[in-house]
Amino acid sequence: MQCIVPIMTYASETWIITKKLESKIRPAQMQMERKLLGVRWEEKRTKASIKEETKLPDVLQRIKSSKRSWAGHVARALAKENWYDSIRDWKPSGRRSRGRPKKRWIDYIRRYARTNWIDRAQDRDQWQELREAYVQQ
């Protein structure tokens, strides 16, 4: 049972979480938990009872938490002004495609931490409190 969460969250710090991705992750986790317990659809067991029996953490919560941890790491590295700066500020050449701009990793972090996220992440305790508060929402 311990392998489900690490497998589903591998390298998730860099993922861009969209509604479409969320709608794929939740059922996949539930299907894995049902398979572990040998529960068939015909048994009509609730998700809550299955979650209570497996006691596995929610994968989406884990992904969001690890994403915020990684953002703090990146912000502290940005303060040292190394190669992260060039990656963060890189703008591809050429024309953008039509339509809505694609969501980026930094957009998610800015929405979560608001402005001056790099400064806020320098204080690890403050960043941890912010992270915990956001997970509780």
N, C-alpha and C positions, 0 to 999 in steps of 0.2 A: 504494500500500500504506500510505502514511503517514496516510491519512484514516480508516482503520478505527478505531483507538484513540480519536482525538478525537471521532469521531461517536458511538461507543458510550459514552463517558464524559462527555458533555456534561451539566453541572450535577449530576454524580453525588455531589458533596460533601454534598448534602442528602438523598440517597436513604436509605431504610431497607432495609438488605440482609437479605433473608430467604432461606430455602432455596428457596422458589419462584422468587424473582428470580434466584438463582444458577443454578437449573436451566434458566432461559431464556437467560441471558447466555452461558454456556459453549458450548452448541450453536450459538448464533447466530454467535459468533466463529469457531468451527470451520467453519461453513458458508460464511462470508465468505472465509476463507482457502482453502478448497477451490475456491471460485468464482474467486478471483484466480489460482490456479495452473492452473485448468482440469481439476482432478482430479474424476473421477466416482466414484460409490459402487462401481461394478463393479470398479474398479482395486484395491480392497482395500489401500490404503496406510494405514499407521498414523498416528495423530495426531502422534506424536513426529517422524516423518519430515516431515510437513507443517509442523510448527512449526519444525523445523530449517531448512527451506527458506525460509520466510517471515521468520523471525527477528523476529516481532512479540511484544511483551510481553503477558503475560496481562492481560486487561482487568479481571478481578476484583481482581487485585493492584493495578492502577493505581487502581481505584475506591477500594479500602480505603486506599491511601496518600494520595490526594487528600482523602479524608474526614478523615483524621487531621491533615493539614495545615490544613484548614479549622477543625477543632476547636481547634487551637493558636491560630489567628488569633482565633477567637471568644473563647477564654479570655483572651487578652491584652486584647481589647476589653472583656471583662467586668470586668477589673481597673480599668478607667477609669470604670466605673459610668455607662454611657450607655444608650441605648435597648435594648441587648441584654438587660439585666436584665429589663425588662418582658416581652420576648418569651420568654425562657427560663422565667420563673416564671409565665407566664399560665396560668390554669386556666379552661376554658370553663364557663359556667353550665349548669345543667340536670342531668339524670340521665345517667349512663353507660349505654351499651347493655349487654345481657347478654353473658356470656362473658368470655373472657380479654381483658385490656386490650391494645390495639394497641401494637406496639413503636414507640418514639419515637427520634428521632435521638440524644437525650441518653442514652438507655438503652444504645445501642451504645457511645458514648464512655465512659460510666462502666464498662462491662464491659472495655473495652480499657485504659483508663488507671487503673482502680481509683478509690479515693477521692481527694479533694483534687486532681482533675485540673486545676482552674483554677490552683492554685498551681504544680503541676508544669510547666504550659505556659508560665509566665512566663520560665523559663530555656530559651531556644531550643535550646541545645545538648543539654540533658537531654531535652527533648521530641523532638528529632531522634533521639537514641539510642534512646529508648523506641519511637519509630515504626519505626526500622530493625529493632529486635529483634522487634517484633510482625510485621513483614512476613516475617521469616525463619521464623517458626513455621509 
